Amino acid sequence: MKFDFKKFLSYYKPYLRLFLSVLFCAIVAAVVTLLIPLLTRYITKTVFQGDLKDMPSQILKTGGVMFGLIVIHTLCNLYTDYRGHAMGAMMERDMRNELFEHYQKLSFRFFDEQKTGKLMSRITNDLLSLAEFYHHGPEDYVIYSVKFFGAFIILLNINVRLTLVVFAFLPVMAIFSFYFNKRLRIAYKTSKEQIGEINSQLEDNLSGIRVVKSFANEELERKKFFIENDRFLECRNNIYKNEALYSNGMNVFMQLITVAIIVFGGIGIVNTTLDLADLITFLLYIGNLTEPIQRISFITQQFQDGITCFERFMEILAVKPEIVDSPNAVDIRTVQGHIQFRNVVFRYREDHDEVLRNLSLDIQAGEYIALVGSSGVGKTTLCSLVPRFYDVSDGEVLLDGIDVRNIRLSSLRRNIGIVQQDVYLFTGTILENIRYGKPDASREEIIQAAQKANAHDFIMKLPNGYDSFIGQRGVKLSGGQKQRISIARVFLKNPPILIFDEATSSLDNESEKVIQDSLEALAANRTTIVIAHRLSTIRNAKRIVVLTENGIEEQGAHEELLARNGKYAHLYNMQSKI
């Protein structure tokens, strides 16, 4: 991906005044650093050669100036360090907000193909490194440029030949630096990708820790994690090897420069082309001249790390959301709930097989229908097309006569409630999780929703009632309790269209009966689509649609389908024998 320099600079715009003030202080601090050796030269070369009576006062005055410069230098460094880091943190916050907002816009298809750990790494580790680069990058560049070129100009004025001796080393150093810059950039990018793999492995393990322990597979998980961790170690070792070669190579150059100054400076003193005061000043300035070169190793590391992080940041931002509002999208206000699938074709990828092929289905407003069939025939996929979690490959899905692609996503999904088999509850309290269905709901509304979902009684038996903390993903609740919380959430939302995706298939019989009563109460006077695993739970459905790989095999009421002795009767009889 081509580096977007304009986009990179755009994050400075909200903080331009702060950025310029930080750079100004950095320049002042660098200039002060250059002035102190000049004052030392003034004392050794001018004051010491003047009148002995005036010498103490001149030294004191010069010392006072030097003390004042040190105070200025300290204040400038304090401001640069504090406010510069604050600016970097604010830019990090802005970029993290932008990336998180972009994550919310991306389609299910994107998340189907991504590892959560890698996405987390980009929004945490990458942006933390990038913030440091945004702060230190320009600041270090300005400071060391001022020091380097300032020292060069001053040294030229002291002794041209000795300065040229020093700069004779620079072309070789530049070639050396360019070579290792390239190697470090590749190494850092590989390292970033590998830490994403580790995060993904860790996220999988911690999220599924109960499955790990139930199968006694701690050793298997340990081996898997150790393999990824060893790969990360290899990446880091590659970085450290290149950094060591680079920094030590630069140190060799620095030592050679110092030796050259001592040798050629000594010759200059012998030949009276250089005096001792100038040699001392020259040696003092060499620190300012060589420090930028010595710091190139750190700056290069920071630069490569920052560029890599920004490229990874832009890789995600470059992903275009597949499911977006059309230019002429409309809001729907009064929804009847008439859903039509017309010649729907769907595949998850262009090169994948079709999951749905020329499927047509008409669901009347307020109708309660059930979808049954073997796993993999497209029941969940069909339901996912209604709220536009995916878009059809061909054909159309209509809601009250309007193609769902012409309805604003927020408006469409606001009118659809979904209860899934795998309930997801957020870390927090029961009250907060139910309120997710309607963020501005009052406590009274939440309690009413819980009562309708047959959840109020068990909630009140908890130590803190509705304010009870349920742990990550609701681990402190049973499967039936979590399911009732999710139903209460949908009751609170109060949508005209409902989708139940095998909402009771994993529950025991007692919990299933309670949940089934709640679902039927919720479905009253709403368009309802139920994906059923247990066929005994859908006998009351107005219409049962049997899906196979060939599409809709048959449809009708429970008794009607049993009388036909077809696919549905076969499935029902198989379950009855179990």
N, C-alpha and C positions, 0 to 999 in steps of 0.2 A: 504494500500500500504506500502511495506517495505521501510524504510528510506534508501535512497541511499547516504551513507556517502561519498563515493568516488566522486560522482557527486557534492555533497555539497562543498567539499574542492576544486574542480576544478576551481571554480570562483575566488579563491585566486591566482592562478598560474600567471596570467599576472601582478599581483601587489605584487609578493612575496617579493621583496626588500623593498618596501614601508611598507608592512605588518610587516616584521621583524624589521624595524627601529622603527615602532610605538610600537611594543612589547618591544623592548629594552628600549625605553624611559619610557614606563609604568613600567618596572621592576626597572629602576633607581629611578623613583619617589616613588615607593613603598619602596625601600630600604632606601631612604632618610627619609621617614616617620618613619621608624624603628630606624634610627640612632639618631634622635633628642631627644627622651626620654633617650637614653643611655648617651648622653652628659649632659642632666639634672641630671641624676644619678651621673655622674662624678663630677659635680659641688657640689651637696649636700653631696656626700659621700667622695670625695677625696680632692677637693680644700678647702672646709670648714674645713678640719682636718689638713691642712698643715700650713706653716709659714704665719702669718698675713701679712708680708711685700710683699710676692709673690702673695697673694690671689687676689688683684685687677687685676694684669696683667694676671694671669691665667684665671680669669673670662672673661676679655676682649678678650683674645685669643680664649677661648671656644665660647664666643658669636660671634666672627668673623667667626669661623668655622660654627656655626649654621646659621649665615646670608648667608654665601656662599652656604650652603646646601639648604636654602630656595630659593635662586636664581636658583640653579640647578633644584629644584623641580618645580618651576614656569615655567621655560623654557621647561622642559620635558612635563609638563601638557599642555602647549600651543601647542607644536608640536603634542602631542598625540590627543588632541581635534580637532585641525584643519586638520591635514593630515589624521587622522583616519576617520573623517567624509568625507573627500574628497575621500578616498579609497572606503568607503561604497557607496557613490554616483556614483562612476565610475562602481562599480560592479552592482549597481541597473540599470544603463544605459545599461550595457552589457546584463543583464538578460531580461530587457524590450525589447531590440532589438531582442533577441533570441525568446522571446515569440511572439512578433509581427510577426516576420518572419515565425514562426510556424503557426500562425493564417492564414497567406496567403496561406499556403500549404494545409490546411484542406479543405475537400470537402463540397459541398453544404449540404449534408446530416447532417454533424456535426452542421452547423449553423441553419438548420431547427429545431433542437432539443434543441438549447441553447437560453438563454436570453442574449440580448446584454449587459444589465446592469451588469450581473454576469461576463461576459468576461471582461468588462471594469474594474470591481473591482479587478480582478486578476492582471491586468497589471498596475494598479495605486496603490491602497491602500495596497494590499498585498506586492508588491515589495518595497514600501516605508518602511513598517515595517521590511521586510526582510533585507534591507540595514542597518538599525539600529542594527539589530541582528548581521550581519556580522562584523560590526565595534566593537560594544560594547561587544559582546559575548566573544571572546578570550581576549580582553583587560581587561574586568572586572574579568574574570577568573584568569588571570595572576596576576593582582594587588592584588586581595583579597586572592589569594593563598599565595603569597609572604608575605603579611601582617599577614595572619593567622598562617602559619607555622613558619614564622620568629618570631612572638610574642610568639608562643608556645615554641620554642627552648630557647629564651631569658628568658622567665618566668621559665622554668625548671631550668635554671642556677641560678635564683634568689631564688626560693623556690619550691622544687619538690612537697611537700604535698599540698601546696595551689594551684598549677597548676593542680594537679590531682583532687582536689575538683571541680575546674571549668569544667574540661573535663568529670566529672561524669554526667553532664547534656546532653552531646552530643548525646548518643544513643537515648534518648527519643526525642530530637529535630530532629534527622534524620528520625525517624519513622513518627513524626508529619509532617515533610516537604514532605516526600514521599507520604503520603496520600493526601495532598492538591495539590501537583504537578499533580497528576492524575486527580483530579477534575477540576483543572484550565485548563488543556489541552483540556478536553472535552468542557468546557465552551467557550474557545477561538475559537475552531473550529466551534461551533454552531453560535457564534457571527459573524464570517467571512462569513458564509453562509447567514446569515440574512441580513448583509449589502449589499450583492450581490442582494438579493431580493428587497431591498429598491432602489438600483441603477437601477434595471430593471424596477420597478414601475415608478420611476422618468423619466427614458429614454422614456418609453411608453407615459407618460403624456405629456412631453415637445415636443416629436416628433409629437404627435397627438393633440396639443393644439387647433388647428383650428376646429378639429372635436368635441373636448370637448365643446368648446364655441358655436359651431353651434347647438349642441343639448342641450345647457344649462345644461350640466352634471357636472358642477364644484363641486356640493355637493357630487355626486356619487364618483368622483375622490378623493375628500377630504377624504371621508370615507375609500376608498380603501387604500389610502396612510397612513392614521392614523392607520389602522389595522396593516399594515406592520411595521410602526414605533413603535407601542406598543409592537409588538413581539420582535423587536430589543431591546426595553427598558427592556423587561423581560430577554433577554440574557445578557445584560449589568449588570442588577441587580444581576443575578446569579454570574457573574464574581466578582462584587463588594462585594457580600456577602462572597464568598470564600476568596477573597483577605483580607477582613476585619478580618475574623476569623484567617486567616493565619498570617497576620502581627501583629495583637494584641496578638496572641498566642506566636509569637516569642518575642514580647516585654516583655511578662510575664517572659519568660525564661531569657531574658537579665537582668531584674530587680532582679530575684532570684539569678543570678550569682553575680551581684554587691553586694547584701546583704550578700551572702556567703563569698565573699572576705573580706568585712568589718568585719564580725563576726570572721572568722577563722584567718584573718590577725591580728585583735586585740588580739586574744588569743595568737598568735605567739609572738607579742610584749611583752605581759605580761610574757610569758614563756621564753623570750630572745632568741627565735629561729628565730626572724625576727626583724630587726631594722626599725626605722621610714623612713629612706632614701629608703630602699628596698620596703616598703609598698607604699610610694609615687610613686616610679618607677612602681611598680606593677599596681597601679591604672591608671597611665598614659598609660601603655601598654594594659590595658583592652579595651581602645578605639580601638586600632588596632586589638585586638582579637575579639571584639564583632561586630565591624563595618561590617566585611564580613558576619557574621551571620545575622545581621540586614538587610543587603543588599540582602540577599538570596531572600526575597520577590520580590524585583525589578528584580533581575537576573532571578528568576523563571518565572515571568510574561513575561519578554523579551524572555526567552528561549522558553516557550510554544508558545508565539505568533510567534516567528521566525520559529519554527519547523512546526507549523500549516500552515504558509504562504508558506514555502518551499514545503510541501506536496501538497498543492493546486496548486502550480506552476508546480510540477512534474506530477500532475494528467493530466494537459493539454498537457504537453510535451509527456506524455505516449500515447496520442491519435495518432494513426497512420493515416496518410492521406490515404484515400481509393483510390483516383485517383492519380496515380503516373506514371511516365514514366517507361515503361518496359525496361529490360536490353538491348534489341535490337532495341529500339526506334530510328526512323530516322527523319531527318528534311525533309520537303517537300518544294521545291523551286518553281517550275512551276506548279501551281494548275489549273487544268481544271475545277473542280467543279462537277464531276460525283459522286453522292451520292447514295448508295445502303443500304437498310435495308433488312437483310436476316433473316427470321424466328426469329424476335426480340421478346424476352420475357423480361418484366421489372416489378419489384415490388420494392417498396421503402424499405421494410424490408422483411427478410425471412419469417416472420410470417404474412405478409400483403397479401392482395389479389393482383392478377396480374392486373396492369394498362394496359399493352400491352401484347397481347397473340399471338405468332406466326405470327407477322406482317411482311409483305414483301412489299417493295416499291422501285422502281427504278426511280431516278431523273437524267435526262440527264444534261450534262454540259451546262450551260447557260439557262436552262429551268426555266420558271416562273410558280410555282405551288402554289395553295392555299389549306390550310387545314381548313375544316369546320366541325361542329358537335356540339352537346350539351356540356355543361360544364361537365368536369370530365371524358371525354372519352380518354384523353391522348394526346391532340394536343401539348400543351407546353412541356409535358414530352418527346414526340417524338423528338421535336426540340432540347431539352436539351441534347439528346444523341449524337448529331453531334459534339458539342465542348467538349464533355465529362464532362459536369457538373455532370452527373451520368454515370455509366457504365451499360451496359445491364446485365440482370440476365442470359440470354441465347441468343444465336444467335450472330449476328455481324453487325456492321455498318462500311461500307467501304467508303473511299474517294479516288477516282481515283484508285480503286482496292486494296487499302491498308487498313487494319483494323485500325480504328482510335486509337485503344489501342497500336498500334505499331508506332504511330507518336508522336514525342515529343509534350508535351502539349503546350509549348510556340509557336512552329511552327504551330500547328493545329489552335490555337485560334487567332494567328496573321492573319490567312487567312479567318477569319469569322467575319462578322459585325452583331451586333444585335441591333435592335431598339425595345424597349419594350413600352407597354402601360404606365407603371409606370416609368416615366423618373427619373433617379437619377442624379442630378447635385451637384457638390461639392461646398462648401463655397469658394467663390473667385470671379474672374471676368469672363466675357463671354469668353475673350481670353483664359484664363487658362482652362476653361471647354472644349472648342473646341479643344485646343491643346492636351487634354488627349488622343485623337485618334492617335496622332503622336507627342510624347514629344519633338522631335527635329525640329518640323515644324517652318518655318519662319512666320512672320506676313502676308506676301503676300499670302502664301499657305493657311493660316487660313481664310483670307478674301475671297479667291476663293472658298473654301469649303462652307462658309456661303452663298455666292451668289448662288451656286448650290442648296443649301437647302432652298432658298427663305427666308433667315434670315437676309441678309445684310441690307435691307431697315429699318426694325424695330430696328436693332442694332444701326444704325447711328442716329436714332431719340432719343436714350437714352442720358442722360446728358454727359456721358463720353465715349460714343460709345463702342468699344470693351473692354475698360478698366472699364466699369461699374460693380460695385459690385452687385451681384445678391442675396445675403443673403443665409441663410442656406437652402440647397436643392432647391435653385432658387425661393424662395417665392416671390420675387419681379417681377417675370415674370408670364405671363398667361400660361395656359396649352398648347396652340398652340405654343407659343414662346419657351417654354421649349422643346417641341417636335422637333421644327426646329433646336434648338441647338444640340440636340442629333443626328439628321440626319446629320448636318454639321460635327459632330465628326466622324461619320462613313464615310462620303465623304472624310474626311481628311485621315482616315485610309486606304481607297481604297482597300477593300478586294474582292476576287473573289467570295465569298459566302456570301449571306445575309439572315438574319432571321428577319422577321417583326412579332412581337408577339402582335396582336391587337393594332397596333400603332396608330390607328385613332378612336378607339371605344368610347373614352371619350370626343371627341371634338365636337364643334358645326359645322354646315354644312359648314360655310364659312372657318373656320380653316381646316376642313377636306379636302376641295377641294385643298387648298394650300399645305397641308401636303401630300395629295395623289399625286399631281403633282411632289413634291420633291421625294417621294418614287419611283415613276415610273422612274424618271430621274436617280435615284441612282441604280435602278435595271437593267438598260440597260446593256446587254451583261454580266450579272452575273447570277450565279445559285441563285435563289431566292425562299425562302419558306415563305409564308404569312399565318399567323393564322388570320382568319377573323371572326369578330363578325357581322359586317354589310356586308351582302352578295352583296350589290350594289357596293361595292368598289373593287370586284374581278372579275367583268365580263370579264376583259381583260386578265385574267390568262390563260395561255396555257392549263393548266389542273387543275381541281378542284377535290380534294380528300375528300370524305365524310367519316368521322370516326364515328363509334358507339361503344358501349361496346363490340361488336363482332369483331371489327377490321375495315377494309376498306369495307364499304358498297357498294360504287360505286365511279367511277371516270370518268372524261371526261371534255369537254369544257362546258361553261355556257349553250349555246343553246342546246347542246346535252343532258345535264342532265335535263333541263326543259322538253324536248320532251319525256324523259323516264317516267316523272311523278312519280318519286320515292321519296326517302328521301330528296334529295336536293330540288326538286320542292316543297315539302311540307314545308321545312324551308323557302324557298324564298317567297312562297305565304303568309306564316304567317307574315313575315316582311313587305311585301307589303301592308298588310291590316292595319298595325299599323300607 
